[in-house]
Amino acid sequence: MKRRRVNIACLQETKWKGKKVKDIDSFKLWYRGEANNKNGVGIIVDKDLKEEVVDVKRIGDRIIAIKLVF
């Protein structure tokens, strides 16, 4: 993401279980995944936009949405 200058990326087929938030270097990752064989989804945001996130909706293990305020 740093090399390509991407601010927001949506991830699919993640292997992480649960619904949590992780700080990875200068990025912030919101994800959701189930405990069975299904894989989850996630959204990763860079350091410039992670303070602008005001709401995260984890609708299911296949749908996640974030709300940004600029």
Predicted model as a PDB file, atoms N, CA, C, CB and O in Angstrom, pLDDT in the B-factor column:
MODEL        1                                                                  
ATOM      1  N   MET A   1       0.828  -1.185   0.000  1.00 88.00           N  
ATOM      2  CA  MET A   1       0.000   0.000   0.000  1.00 88.00           C  
ATOM      3  C   MET A   1       0.875   1.252   0.000  1.00 88.00           C  
ATOM      4  CB  MET A   1      -0.943  -0.004   1.208  1.00 88.00           C  
ATOM      5  O   MET A   1       0.537   2.241  -0.651  1.00 88.00           O  
ATOM      6  N   LYS A   2       1.974   1.221   0.710  1.00 88.00           N  
ATOM      7  CA  LYS A   2       2.858   2.389   0.717  1.00 88.00           C  
ATOM      8  C   LYS A   2       3.459   2.633  -0.660  1.00 88.00           C  
ATOM      9  CB  LYS A   2       3.973   2.209   1.748  1.00 88.00           C  
ATOM     10  O   LYS A   2       3.502   3.767  -1.136  1.00 88.00           O  
ATOM     11  N   ARG A   3       3.916   1.575  -1.286  1.00 90.00           N  
ATOM     12  CA  ARG A   3       4.582   1.703  -2.581  1.00 90.00           C  
ATOM     13  C   ARG A   3       3.626   2.171  -3.667  1.00 90.00           C  
ATOM     14  CB  ARG A   3       5.205   0.380  -2.982  1.00 90.00           C  
ATOM     15  O   ARG A   3       4.013   2.958  -4.531  1.00 90.00           O  
ATOM     16  N   ARG A   4       2.377   1.697  -3.639  1.00 92.00           N  
ATOM     17  CA  ARG A   4       1.383   2.063  -4.646  1.00 92.00           C  
ATOM     18  C   ARG A   4       0.573   3.298  -4.273  1.00 92.00           C  
ATOM     19  CB  ARG A   4       0.450   0.911  -4.877  1.00 92.00           C  
ATOM     20  O   ARG A   4      -0.244   3.762  -5.068  1.00 92.00           O  
ATOM     21  N   ARG A   5       0.788   3.839  -3.073  1.00 91.00           N  
ATOM     22  CA  ARG A   5       0.089   5.028  -2.566  1.00 91.00           C  
ATOM     23  C   ARG A   5      -1.422   4.810  -2.488  1.00 91.00           C  
ATOM     24  CB  ARG A   5       0.389   6.236  -3.457  1.00 91.00           C  
ATOM     25  O   ARG A   5      -2.212   5.645  -2.927  1.00 91.00           O  
ATOM     26  N   VAL A   6      -1.802   3.663  -1.915  1.00 93.00           N  
ATOM     27  CA  VAL A   6      -3.211   3.333  -1.721  1.00 93.00           C  
ATOM     28  C   VAL A   6      -3.604   3.741  -0.311  1.00 93.00           C  
ATOM     29  CB  VAL A   6      -3.482   1.812  -1.963  1.00 93.00           C  
ATOM     30  O   VAL A   6      -2.899   3.406   0.641  1.00 93.00           O  
ATOM     31  N   ASN A   7      -4.710   4.454  -0.155  1.00 93.00           N  
ATOM     32  CA  ASN A   7      -5.155   4.915   1.156  1.00 93.00           C  
ATOM     33  C   ASN A   7      -6.080   3.919   1.850  1.00 93.00           C  
ATOM     34  CB  ASN A   7      -5.855   6.241   1.020  1.00 93.00           C  
ATOM     35  O   ASN A   7      -5.991   3.733   3.063  1.00 93.00           O  
ATOM     36  N   ILE A   8      -6.962   3.279   1.090  1.00 94.00           N  
ATOM     37  CA  ILE A   8      -7.926   2.332   1.652  1.00 94.00           C  
ATOM     38  C   ILE A   8      -7.922   1.078   0.779  1.00 94.00           C  
ATOM     39  CB  ILE A   8      -9.367   2.961   1.737  1.00 94.00           C  
ATOM     40  O   ILE A   8      -7.945   1.157  -0.449  1.00 94.00           O  
ATOM     41  N   ALA A   9      -7.892  -0.085   1.445  1.00 94.00           N  
ATOM     42  CA  ALA A   9      -7.960  -1.347   0.703  1.00 94.00           C  
ATOM     43  C   ALA A   9      -8.964  -2.264   1.373  1.00 94.00           C  
ATOM     44  CB  ALA A   9      -6.565  -2.029   0.621  1.00 94.00           C  
ATOM     45  O   ALA A   9      -9.039  -2.328   2.600  1.00 94.00           O  
ATOM     46  N   CYS A  10      -9.736  -2.975   0.562  1.00 93.00           N  
ATOM     47  CA  CYS A  10     -10.687  -3.965   1.061  1.00 93.00           C  
ATOM     48  C   CYS A  10     -10.082  -5.344   0.856  1.00 93.00           C  
ATOM     49  CB  CYS A  10     -12.075  -3.844   0.342  1.00 93.00           C  
ATOM     50  O   CYS A  10      -9.597  -5.664  -0.230  1.00 93.00           O  
ATOM     51  N   LEU A  11     -10.112  -6.149   1.894  1.00 91.00           N  
ATOM     52  CA  LEU A  11      -9.513  -7.477   1.853  1.00 91.00           C  
ATOM     53  C   LEU A  11     -10.599  -8.530   1.899  1.00 91.00           C  
ATOM     54  CB  LEU A  11      -8.526  -7.671   3.013  1.00 91.00           C  
ATOM     55  O   LEU A  11     -11.602  -8.368   2.594  1.00 91.00           O  
ATOM     56  N   GLN A  12     -10.404  -9.592   1.173  1.00 90.00           N  
ATOM     57  CA  GLN A  12     -11.337 -10.715   1.219  1.00 90.00           C  
ATOM     58  C   GLN A  12     -10.546 -11.986   1.463  1.00 90.00           C  
ATOM     59  CB  GLN A  12     -12.169 -10.820  -0.095  1.00 90.00           C  
ATOM     60  O   GLN A  12      -9.331 -12.027   1.275  1.00 90.00           O  
ATOM     61  N   GLU A  13     -11.255 -13.022   1.886  1.00 87.00           N  
ATOM     62  CA  GLU A  13     -10.649 -14.314   2.178  1.00 87.00           C  
ATOM     63  C   GLU A  13      -9.570 -14.222   3.254  1.00 87.00           C  
ATOM     64  CB  GLU A  13     -10.061 -14.902   0.917  1.00 87.00           C  
ATOM     65  O   GLU A  13      -8.514 -14.844   3.135  1.00 87.00           O  
ATOM     66  N   THR A  14      -9.836 -13.446   4.302  1.00 85.00           N  
ATOM     67  CA  THR A  14      -8.898 -13.365   5.410  1.00 85.00           C  
ATOM     68  C   THR A  14      -9.041 -14.596   6.294  1.00 85.00           C  
ATOM     69  CB  THR A  14      -9.122 -12.078   6.228  1.00 85.00           C  
ATOM     70  O   THR A  14     -10.107 -15.211   6.336  1.00 85.00           O  
ATOM     71  N   LYS A  15      -7.992 -14.952   6.989  1.00 82.00           N  
ATOM     72  CA  LYS A  15      -7.989 -16.139   7.846  1.00 82.00           C  
ATOM     73  C   LYS A  15      -8.177 -15.791   9.323  1.00 82.00           C  
ATOM     74  CB  LYS A  15      -6.691 -16.905   7.664  1.00 82.00           C  
ATOM     75  O   LYS A  15      -8.168 -16.684  10.170  1.00 82.00           O  
ATOM     76  N   TRP A  16      -8.347 -14.511   9.641  1.00 82.00           N  
ATOM     77  CA  TRP A  16      -8.488 -14.098  11.032  1.00 82.00           C  
ATOM     78  C   TRP A  16      -9.881 -14.397  11.546  1.00 82.00           C  
ATOM     79  CB  TRP A  16      -8.180 -12.615  11.185  1.00 82.00           C  
ATOM     80  O   TRP A  16     -10.858 -14.244  10.813  1.00 82.00           O  
ATOM     81  N   LYS A  17      -9.984 -14.815  12.780  1.00 86.00           N  
ATOM     82  CA  LYS A  17     -11.269 -15.153  13.392  1.00 86.00           C  
ATOM     83  C   LYS A  17     -11.676 -14.051  14.370  1.00 86.00           C  
ATOM     84  CB  LYS A  17     -11.194 -16.529  14.116  1.00 86.00           C  
ATOM     85  O   LYS A  17     -10.825 -13.429  15.008  1.00 86.00           O  
ATOM     86  N   GLY A  18     -12.969 -13.819  14.479  1.00 86.00           N  
ATOM     87  CA  GLY A  18     -13.495 -12.815  15.395  1.00 86.00           C  
ATOM     88  C   GLY A  18     -13.743 -11.497  14.693  1.00 86.00           C  
ATOM     89  O   GLY A  18     -13.646 -11.394  13.470  1.00 86.00           O  
ATOM     90  N   LYS A  19     -14.069 -10.480  15.498  1.00 88.00           N  
ATOM     91  CA  LYS A  19     -14.243  -9.127  14.951  1.00 88.00           C  
ATOM     92  C   LYS A  19     -13.442  -8.185  15.819  1.00 88.00           C  
ATOM     93  CB  LYS A  19     -15.760  -8.701  14.900  1.00 88.00           C  
ATOM     94  O   LYS A  19     -13.827  -7.863  16.943  1.00 88.00           O  
ATOM     95  N   LYS A  20     -12.318  -7.748  15.275  1.00 89.00           N  
ATOM     96  CA  LYS A  20     -11.365  -6.954  16.036  1.00 89.00           C  
ATOM     97  C   LYS A  20     -10.773  -5.846  15.182  1.00 89.00           C  
ATOM     98  CB  LYS A  20     -10.258  -7.838  16.590  1.00 89.00           C  
ATOM     99  O   LYS A  20     -11.088  -5.692  14.002  1.00 89.00           O  
ATOM    100  N   VAL A  21      -9.896  -5.077  15.833  1.00 92.00           N  
ATOM    101  CA  VAL A  21      -9.141  -4.011  15.180  1.00 92.00           C  
ATOM    102  C   VAL A  21      -7.667  -4.258  15.483  1.00 92.00           C  
ATOM    103  CB  VAL A  21      -9.603  -2.577  15.670  1.00 92.00           C  
ATOM    104  O   VAL A  21      -7.309  -4.582  16.616  1.00 92.00           O  
ATOM    105  N   LYS A  22      -6.815  -4.106  14.476  1.00 91.00           N  
ATOM    106  CA  LYS A  22      -5.377  -4.261  14.661  1.00 91.00           C  
ATOM    107  C   LYS A  22      -4.664  -3.048  14.091  1.00 91.00           C  
ATOM    108  CB  LYS A  22      -4.866  -5.558  13.994  1.00 91.00           C  
ATOM    109  O   LYS A  22      -5.052  -2.519  13.050  1.00 91.00           O  
ATOM    110  N   ASP A  23      -3.615  -2.611  14.784  1.00 92.00           N  
ATOM    111  CA  ASP A  23      -2.716  -1.590  14.252  1.00 92.00           C  
ATOM    112  C   ASP A  23      -1.510  -2.298  13.663  1.00 92.00           C  
ATOM    113  CB  ASP A  23      -2.287  -0.563  15.356  1.00 92.00           C  
ATOM    114  O   ASP A  23      -0.792  -3.006  14.369  1.00 92.00           O  
ATOM    115  N   ILE A  24      -1.287  -2.109  12.372  1.00 88.00           N  
ATOM    116  CA  ILE A  24      -0.180  -2.733  11.667  1.00 88.00           C  
ATOM    117  C   ILE A  24       0.673  -1.621  11.080  1.00 88.00           C  
ATOM    118  CB  ILE A  24      -0.683  -3.717  10.555  1.00 88.00           C  
ATOM    119  O   ILE A  24       0.261  -0.953  10.132  1.00 88.00           O  
ATOM    120  N   ASP A  25       1.858  -1.420  11.638  1.00 87.00           N  
ATOM    121  CA  ASP A  25       2.746  -0.321  11.245  1.00 87.00           C  
ATOM    122  C   ASP A  25       1.981   0.991  11.336  1.00 87.00           C  
ATOM    123  CB  ASP A  25       3.306  -0.535   9.804  1.00 87.00           C  
ATOM    124  O   ASP A  25       1.557   1.383  12.423  1.00 87.00           O  
ATOM    125  N   SER A  26       1.798   1.672  10.218  1.00 88.00           N  
ATOM    126  CA  SER A  26       1.071   2.942  10.230  1.00 88.00           C  
ATOM    127  C   SER A  26      -0.346   2.775   9.685  1.00 88.00           C  
ATOM    128  CB  SER A  26       1.827   3.994   9.411  1.00 88.00           C  
ATOM    129  O   SER A  26      -0.992   3.761   9.329  1.00 88.00           O  
ATOM    130  N   PHE A  27      -0.831   1.548   9.617  1.00 93.00           N  
ATOM    131  CA  PHE A  27      -2.164   1.260   9.105  1.00 93.00           C  
ATOM    132  C   PHE A  27      -3.066   0.753  10.225  1.00 93.00           C  
ATOM    133  CB  PHE A  27      -2.094   0.232   7.966  1.00 93.00           C  
ATOM    134  O   PHE A  27      -2.589   0.307  11.269  1.00 93.00           O  
ATOM    135  N   LYS A  28      -4.360   0.826   9.996  1.00 94.00           N  
ATOM    136  CA  LYS A  28      -5.342   0.290  10.930  1.00 94.00           C  
ATOM    137  C   LYS A  28      -6.248  -0.661  10.158  1.00 94.00           C  
ATOM    138  CB  LYS A  28      -6.169   1.435  11.616  1.00 94.00           C  
ATOM    139  O   LYS A  28      -6.731  -0.330   9.075  1.00 94.00           O  
ATOM    140  N   LEU A  29      -6.477  -1.852  10.725  1.00 93.00           N  
ATOM    141  CA  LEU A  29      -7.226  -2.902  10.055  1.00 93.00           C  
ATOM    142  C   LEU A  29      -8.438  -3.269  10.887  1.00 93.00           C  
ATOM    143  CB  LEU A  29      -6.342  -4.137   9.805  1.00 93.00           C  
ATOM    144  O   LEU A  29      -8.315  -3.593  12.068  1.00 93.00           O  
ATOM    145  N   TRP A  30      -9.618  -3.218  10.265  1.00 93.00           N  
ATOM    146  CA  TRP A  30     -10.854  -3.712  10.863  1.00 93.00           C  
ATOM    147  C   TRP A  30     -11.216  -4.979  10.121  1.00 93.00           C  
ATOM    148  CB  TRP A  30     -12.015  -2.648  10.795  1.00 93.00           C  
ATOM    149  O   TRP A  30     -11.203  -4.995   8.890  1.00 93.00           O  
ATOM    150  N   TYR A  31     -11.543  -6.053  10.845  1.00 91.00           N  
ATOM    151  CA  TYR A  31     -11.884  -7.302  10.171  1.00 91.00           C  
ATOM    152  C   TYR A  31     -12.943  -8.068  10.926  1.00 91.00           C  
ATOM    153  CB  TYR A  31     -10.655  -8.163   9.999  1.00 91.00           C  
ATOM    154  O   TYR A  31     -13.245  -7.790  12.086  1.00 91.00           O  
ATOM    155  N   ARG A  32     -13.506  -9.058  10.219  1.00 90.00           N  
ATOM    156  CA  ARG A  32     -14.476  -9.968  10.817  1.00 90.00           C  
ATOM    157  C   ARG A  32     -14.369 -11.309  10.111  1.00 90.00           C  
ATOM    158  CB  ARG A  32     -15.926  -9.397  10.724  1.00 90.00           C  
ATOM    159  O   ARG A  32     -14.299 -11.379   8.884  1.00 90.00           O  
ATOM    160  N   GLY A  33     -14.359 -12.359  10.897  1.00 87.00           N  
ATOM    161  CA  GLY A  33     -14.297 -13.704  10.351  1.00 87.00           C  
ATOM    162  C   GLY A  33     -14.960 -14.675  11.312  1.00 87.00           C  
ATOM    163  O   GLY A  33     -14.975 -14.447  12.521  1.00 87.00           O  
ATOM    164  N   GLU A  34     -15.500 -15.740  10.784  1.00 82.00           N  
ATOM    165  CA  GLU A  34     -16.189 -16.751  11.586  1.00 82.00           C  
ATOM    166  C   GLU A  34     -15.227 -17.873  11.959  1.00 82.00           C  
ATOM    167  CB  GLU A  34     -17.406 -17.317  10.823  1.00 82.00           C  
ATOM    168  O   GLU A  34     -14.147 -18.003  11.383  1.00 82.00           O  
ATOM    169  N   ALA A  35     -15.638 -18.672  12.924  1.00 74.00           N  
ATOM    170  CA  ALA A  35     -14.791 -19.749  13.421  1.00 74.00           C  
ATOM    171  C   ALA A  35     -14.850 -21.004  12.554  1.00 74.00           C  
ATOM    172  CB  ALA A  35     -15.185 -20.093  14.829  1.00 74.00           C  
ATOM    173  O   ALA A  35     -14.034 -21.908  12.735  1.00 74.00           O  
ATOM    174  N   ASN A  36     -15.796 -21.080  11.617  1.00 72.00           N  
ATOM    175  CA  ASN A  36     -15.880 -22.266  10.768  1.00 72.00           C  
ATOM    176  C   ASN A  36     -14.942 -22.118   9.568  1.00 72.00           C  
ATOM    177  CB  ASN A  36     -17.339 -22.496  10.293  1.00 72.00           C  
ATOM    178  O   ASN A  36     -14.041 -21.280   9.598  1.00 72.00           O  
ATOM    179  N   ASN A  37     -15.129 -22.890   8.547  1.00 67.00           N  
ATOM    180  CA  ASN A  37     -14.225 -22.895   7.401  1.00 67.00           C  
ATOM    181  C   ASN A  37     -14.378 -21.699   6.476  1.00 67.00           C  
ATOM    182  CB  ASN A  37     -14.431 -24.134   6.620  1.00 67.00           C  
ATOM    183  O   ASN A  37     -13.568 -21.529   5.566  1.00 67.00           O  
ATOM    184  N   LYS A  38     -15.389 -20.866   6.679  1.00 72.00           N  
ATOM    185  CA  LYS A  38     -15.562 -19.676   5.850  1.00 72.00           C  
ATOM    186  C   LYS A  38     -14.494 -18.648   6.206  1.00 72.00           C  
ATOM    187  CB  LYS A  38     -16.982 -19.075   6.030  1.00 72.00           C  
ATOM    188  O   LYS A  38     -14.076 -18.532   7.358  1.00 72.00           O  
ATOM    189  N   ASN A  39     -14.070 -17.913   5.199  1.00 81.00           N  
ATOM    190  CA  ASN A  39     -13.093 -16.859   5.427  1.00 81.00           C  
ATOM    191  C   ASN A  39     -13.807 -15.530   5.572  1.00 81.00           C  
ATOM    192  CB  ASN A  39     -12.064 -16.801   4.285  1.00 81.00           C  
ATOM    193  O   ASN A  39     -14.955 -15.387   5.152  1.00 81.00           O  
ATOM    194  N   GLY A  40     -13.129 -14.556   6.166  1.00 87.00           N  
ATOM    195  CA  GLY A  40     -13.751 -13.278   6.455  1.00 87.00           C  
ATOM    196  C   GLY A  40     -13.311 -12.172   5.523  1.00 87.00           C  
ATOM    197  O   GLY A  40     -12.697 -12.418   4.485  1.00 87.00           O  
ATOM    198  N   VAL A  41     -13.640 -10.930   5.915  1.00 92.00           N  
ATOM    199  CA  VAL A  41     -13.291  -9.741   5.154  1.00 92.00           C  
ATOM    200  C   VAL A  41     -12.668  -8.710   6.086  1.00 92.00           C  
ATOM    201  CB  VAL A  41     -14.533  -9.158   4.438  1.00 92.00           C  
ATOM    202  O   VAL A  41     -12.766  -8.821   7.308  1.00 92.00           O  
ATOM    203  N   GLY A  42     -12.030  -7.711   5.496  1.00 92.00           N  
ATOM    204  CA  GLY A  42     -11.427  -6.651   6.281  1.00 92.00           C  
ATOM    205  C   GLY A  42     -11.244  -5.402   5.445  1.00 92.00           C  
ATOM    206  O   GLY A  42     -11.288  -5.437   4.215  1.00 92.00           O  
ATOM    207  N   ILE A  43     -11.038  -4.293   6.147  1.00 94.00           N  
ATOM    208  CA  ILE A  43     -10.730  -3.014   5.504  1.00 94.00           C  
ATOM    209  C   ILE A  43      -9.522  -2.443   6.214  1.00 94.00           C  
ATOM    210  CB  ILE A  43     -11.952  -2.016   5.553  1.00 94.00           C  
ATOM    211  O   ILE A  43      -9.489  -2.363   7.442  1.00 94.00           O  
ATOM    212  N   ILE A  44      -8.521  -2.045   5.429  1.00 95.00           N  
ATOM    213  CA  ILE A  44      -7.308  -1.462   5.986  1.00 95.00           C  
ATOM    214  C   ILE A  44      -7.196  -0.019   5.493  1.00 95.00           C  
ATOM    215  CB  ILE A  44      -6.044  -2.296   5.588  1.00 95.00           C  
ATOM    216  O   ILE A  44      -7.414   0.271   4.317  1.00 95.00           O  
ATOM    217  N   VAL A  45      -6.847   0.888   6.432  1.00 95.00           N  
ATOM    218  CA  VAL A  45      -6.810   2.326   6.170  1.00 95.00           C  
ATOM    219  C   VAL A  45      -5.436   2.843   6.567  1.00 95.00           C  
ATOM    220  CB  VAL A  45      -7.945   3.082   6.947  1.00 95.00           C  
ATOM    221  O   VAL A  45      -4.870   2.383   7.559  1.00 95.00           O  
ATOM    222  N   ASP A  46      -4.890   3.789   5.813  1.00 92.00           N  
ATOM    223  CA  ASP A  46      -3.561   4.308   6.115  1.00 92.00           C  
ATOM    224  C   ASP A  46      -3.588   5.315   7.262  1.00 92.00           C  
ATOM    225  CB  ASP A  46      -2.961   4.951   4.877  1.00 92.00           C  
ATOM    226  O   ASP A  46      -4.652   5.658   7.778  1.00 92.00           O  
ATOM    227  N   LYS A  47      -2.410   5.780   7.650  1.00 88.00           N  
ATOM    228  CA  LYS A  47      -2.275   6.641   8.826  1.00 88.00           C  
ATOM    229  C   LYS A  47      -2.970   7.983   8.668  1.00 88.00           C  
ATOM    230  CB  LYS A  47      -0.824   6.868   9.125  1.00 88.00           C  
ATOM    231  O   LYS A  47      -3.410   8.564   9.661  1.00 88.00           O  
ATOM    232  N   ASP A  48      -3.079   8.492   7.444  1.00 88.00           N  
ATOM    233  CA  ASP A  48      -3.716   9.795   7.230  1.00 88.00           C  
ATOM    234  C   ASP A  48      -5.220   9.745   7.430  1.00 88.00           C  
ATOM    235  CB  ASP A  48      -3.411  10.300   5.839  1.00 88.00           C  
ATOM    236  O   ASP A  48      -5.818  10.736   7.850  1.00 88.00           O  
ATOM    237  N   LEU A  49      -5.844   8.609   7.137  1.00 92.00           N  
ATOM    238  CA  LEU A  49      -7.302   8.510   7.204  1.00 92.00           C  
ATOM    239  C   LEU A  49      -7.818   7.751   8.422  1.00 92.00           C  
ATOM    240  CB  LEU A  49      -7.811   7.849   5.969  1.00 92.00           C  
ATOM    241  O   LEU A  49      -9.025   7.756   8.664  1.00 92.00           O  
ATOM    242  N   LYS A  50      -6.960   7.104   9.191  1.00 86.00           N  
ATOM    243  CA  LYS A  50      -7.467   6.281  10.288  1.00 86.00           C  
ATOM    244  C   LYS A  50      -8.101   7.102  11.404  1.00 86.00           C  
ATOM    245  CB  LYS A  50      -6.353   5.446  10.853  1.00 86.00           C  
ATOM    246  O   LYS A  50      -8.911   6.572  12.164  1.00 86.00           O  
ATOM    247  N   GLU A  51      -7.755   8.369  11.520  1.00 89.00           N  
ATOM    248  CA  GLU A  51      -8.389   9.236  12.519  1.00 89.00           C  
ATOM    249  C   GLU A  51      -9.750   9.739  12.045  1.00 89.00           C  
ATOM    250  CB  GLU A  51      -7.480  10.423  12.841  1.00 89.00           C  
ATOM    251  O   GLU A  51     -10.535  10.236  12.853  1.00 89.00           O  
ATOM    252  N   GLU A  52     -10.041   9.621  10.752  1.00 92.00           N  
ATOM    253  CA  GLU A  52     -11.287  10.110  10.175  1.00 92.00           C  
ATOM    254  C   GLU A  52     -12.414   9.083  10.215  1.00 92.00           C  
ATOM    255  CB  GLU A  52     -11.050  10.537   8.760  1.00 92.00           C  
ATOM    256  O   GLU A  52     -13.548   9.411   9.867  1.00 92.00           O  
ATOM    257  N   VAL A  53     -12.130   7.845  10.630  1.00 93.00           N  
ATOM    258  CA  VAL A  53     -13.146   6.790  10.692  1.00 93.00           C  
ATOM    259  C   VAL A  53     -14.004   7.020  11.926  1.00 93.00           C  
ATOM    260  CB  VAL A  53     -12.493   5.367  10.723  1.00 93.00           C  
ATOM    261  O   VAL A  53     -13.482   7.103  13.037  1.00 93.00           O  
ATOM    262  N   VAL A  54     -15.316   7.124  11.741  1.00 94.00           N  
ATOM    263  CA  VAL A  54     -16.224   7.378  12.859  1.00 94.00           C  
ATOM    264  C   VAL A  54     -17.142   6.208  13.152  1.00 94.00           C  
ATOM    265  CB  VAL A  54     -17.049   8.598  12.581  1.00 94.00           C  
ATOM    266  O   VAL A  54     -17.676   6.106  14.257  1.00 94.00           O  
ATOM    267  N   ASP A  55     -17.341   5.310  12.170  1.00 94.00           N  
ATOM    268  CA  ASP A  55     -18.259   4.197  12.382  1.00 94.00           C  
ATOM    269  C   ASP A  55     -17.815   2.995  11.563  1.00 94.00           C  
ATOM    270  CB  ASP A  55     -19.699   4.599  12.015  1.00 94.00           C  
ATOM    271  O   ASP A  55     -17.401   3.124  10.411  1.00 94.00           O  
ATOM    272  N   VAL A  56     -17.911   1.814  12.187  1.00 92.00           N  
ATOM    273  CA  VAL A  56     -17.608   0.554  11.503  1.00 92.00           C  
ATOM    274  C   VAL A  56     -18.802  -0.366  11.699  1.00 92.00           C  
ATOM    275  CB  VAL A  56     -16.281  -0.106  12.048  1.00 92.00           C  
ATOM    276  O   VAL A  56     -19.215  -0.624  12.830  1.00 92.00           O  
ATOM    277  N   LYS A  57     -19.356  -0.858  10.601  1.00 92.00           N  
ATOM    278  CA  LYS A  57     -20.485  -1.794  10.671  1.00 92.00           C  
ATOM    279  C   LYS A  57     -20.041  -3.134  10.125  1.00 92.00           C  
ATOM    280  CB  LYS A  57     -21.717  -1.261   9.881  1.00 92.00           C  
ATOM    281  O   LYS A  57     -19.702  -3.260   8.948  1.00 92.00           O  
ATOM    282  N   ARG A  58     -20.045  -4.125  10.984  1.00 89.00           N  
ATOM    283  CA  ARG A  58     -19.721  -5.490  10.582  1.00 89.00           C  
ATOM    284  C   ARG A  58     -21.036  -6.234  10.425  1.00 89.00           C  
ATOM    285  CB  ARG A  58     -18.776  -6.202  11.626  1.00 89.00           C  
ATOM    286  O   ARG A  58     -21.565  -6.774  11.397  1.00 89.00           O  
ATOM    287  N   ILE A  59     -21.559  -6.264   9.226  1.00 88.00           N  
ATOM    288  CA  ILE A  59     -22.875  -6.820   8.956  1.00 88.00           C  
ATOM    289  C   ILE A  59     -22.845  -8.341   8.980  1.00 88.00           C  
ATOM    290  CB  ILE A  59     -23.391  -6.328   7.614  1.00 88.00           C  
ATOM    291  O   ILE A  59     -23.789  -8.964   9.465  1.00 88.00           O  
ATOM    292  N   GLY A  60     -21.816  -8.932   8.486  1.00 81.00           N  
ATOM    293  CA  GLY A  60     -21.660 -10.377   8.468  1.00 81.00           C  
ATOM    294  C   GLY A  60     -20.210 -10.718   8.240  1.00 81.00           C  
ATOM    295  O   GLY A  60     -19.349  -9.838   8.222  1.00 81.00           O  
ATOM    296  N   ASP A  61     -19.937 -12.014   8.063  1.00 80.00           N  
ATOM    297  CA  ASP A  61     -18.551 -12.387   7.817  1.00 80.00           C  
ATOM    298  C   ASP A  61     -18.139 -12.121   6.373  1.00 80.00           C  
ATOM    299  CB  ASP A  61     -18.340 -13.850   8.154  1.00 80.00           C  
ATOM    300  O   ASP A  61     -16.988 -12.365   6.010  1.00 80.00           O  
ATOM    301  N   ARG A  62     -19.053 -11.625   5.544  1.00 86.00           N  
ATOM    302  CA  ARG A  62     -18.755 -11.280   4.160  1.00 86.00           C  
ATOM    303  C   ARG A  62     -18.973  -9.808   3.836  1.00 86.00           C  
ATOM    304  CB  ARG A  62     -19.588 -12.112   3.250  1.00 86.00           C  
ATOM    305  O   ARG A  62     -18.637  -9.372   2.735  1.00 86.00           O  
ATOM    306  N   ILE A  63     -19.529  -9.029   4.770  1.00 90.00           N  
ATOM    307  CA  ILE A  63     -19.819  -7.613   4.508  1.00 90.00           C  
ATOM    308  C   ILE A  63     -19.337  -6.789   5.696  1.00 90.00           C  
ATOM    309  CB  ILE A  63     -21.349  -7.381   4.255  1.00 90.00           C  
ATOM    310  O   ILE A  63     -19.645  -7.090   6.849  1.00 90.00           O  
ATOM    311  N   ILE A  64     -18.576  -5.744   5.387  1.00 91.00           N  
ATOM    312  CA  ILE A  64     -18.119  -4.786   6.397  1.00 91.00           C  
ATOM    313  C   ILE A  64     -18.110  -3.403   5.747  1.00 91.00           C  
ATOM    314  CB  ILE A  64     -16.689  -5.167   6.958  1.00 91.00           C  
ATOM    315  O   ILE A  64     -17.775  -3.272   4.570  1.00 91.00           O  
ATOM    316  N   ALA A  65     -18.477  -2.370   6.512  1.00 92.00           N  
ATOM    317  CA  ALA A  65     -18.519  -1.004   5.985  1.00 92.00           C  
ATOM    318  C   ALA A  65     -17.928  -0.045   7.004  1.00 92.00           C  
ATOM    319  CB  ALA A  65     -19.970  -0.588   5.629  1.00 92.00           C  
ATOM    320  O   ALA A  65     -18.084  -0.238   8.209  1.00 92.00           O  
ATOM    321  N   ILE A  66     -17.252   0.981   6.522  1.00 93.00           N  
ATOM    322  CA  ILE A  66     -16.752   2.029   7.411  1.00 93.00           C  
ATOM    323  C   ILE A  66     -17.304   3.371   6.950  1.00 93.00           C  
ATOM    324  CB  ILE A  66     -15.193   2.051   7.438  1.00 93.00           C  
ATOM    325  O   ILE A  66     -17.627   3.565   5.778  1.00 93.00           O  
ATOM    326  N   LYS A  67     -17.401   4.290   7.905  1.00 94.00           N  
ATOM    327  CA  LYS A  67     -17.866   5.644   7.599  1.00 94.00           C  
ATOM    328  C   LYS A  67     -16.733   6.614   7.934  1.00 94.00           C  
ATOM    329  CB  LYS A  67     -19.181   6.000   8.401  1.00 94.00           C  
ATOM    330  O   LYS A  67     -16.191   6.596   9.039  1.00 94.00           O  
ATOM    331  N   LEU A  68     -16.388   7.452   6.972  1.00 94.00           N  
ATOM    332  CA  LEU A  68     -15.329   8.441   7.148  1.00 94.00           C  
ATOM    333  C   LEU A  68     -15.941   9.839   7.148  1.00 94.00           C  
ATOM    334  CB  LEU A  68     -14.254   8.311   6.032  1.00 94.00           C  
ATOM    335  O   LEU A  68     -16.892  10.104   6.412  1.00 94.00           O  
ATOM    336  N   VAL A  69     -15.400  10.727   7.970  1.00 94.00           N  
ATOM    337  CA  VAL A  69     -15.820  12.121   7.990  1.00 94.00           C  
ATOM    338  C   VAL A  69     -14.591  12.971   7.706  1.00 94.00           C  
ATOM    339  CB  VAL A  69     -16.483  12.509   9.362  1.00 94.00           C  
ATOM    340  O   VAL A  69     -13.587  12.900   8.414  1.00 94.00           O  
ATOM    341  N   PHE A  70     -14.692  13.783   6.647  1.00 84.00           N  
ATOM    342  CA  PHE A  70     -13.580  14.663   6.254  1.00 84.00           C  
ATOM    343  C   PHE A  70     -13.843  16.071   6.669  1.00 84.00           C  
ATOM    344  CB  PHE A  70     -13.341  14.611   4.758  1.00 84.00           C  
ATOM    345  O   PHE A  70     -13.018  16.951   6.424  1.00 84.00           O  
TER     346      PHE A  70                                                      
ENDMDL                                                                          
END                                                                             
